[in-house]
């Protein structure tokens, strides 16, 4: 039997993974689809933010996992950038649950046009269905999750021009969503290594306790978070 079929069948039975209070992993190769990045949910009293939504074919599965974790669909979808493995499911999710879509202005056009090169859709043999975001982000943004809980979003260009990262407090720990800290980098994406290195210094300065990365998994405590970022800096 094909390995991807085995993985897909296993994924149908896998529950969301709790990382901290109100923080879950709700998508990824062994949860939703082999082509998906790792997708995360931040649940607050008044809002539920899905961080990235996979390559597209598994959008309904990711929505099911969000609802299993939070009891409700996501109110917001934060796209850390416009690559297909992170943003391919956005159109279907909007149709299914009407969540608000947020993306940085420097990647918004890639999403709005369904650009097959800038989105890396051609790498995956998929198409990015064009979507216009509800909220176009700038350098910094805060989402109010209710009762004083905030999701803090900052522009961290390098992997793509409009890459963003986000962090929140959970159980007195600072959780960082740094999706493609590791790269890769390509002129096709508009990558910029110098900007990426500056972005990584900003993330290090946050001194986060948990890193939820987009492909390499979850790192904790703070020393492991910093160690992973320093390792990537040493590779590029």
Buried (B, 14 or more C-beta within 10 A) or exposed (E): EEEEEEBBEEBEEBEBBEBBEBBBBBBBBBBBBBBBBBBBBBBBEEBBBBBBBBBBBBBEBBBBBBBEBBEEBBBBBBBBBBBBBBBBBBBBBBEBBEBBBBBBBBBBBBBBBBBBEBBBBBBBEBBBBEBEBEBBBEEEBEBEBEEEBBBBBBBBBBBBBBBBBBBBBBEEBBBBBBBBBBBEBEEEBBBBEEBBEEBBEEBBEBEBBBBBBBBBEBBBEBEBBBEBBEEBBEEE
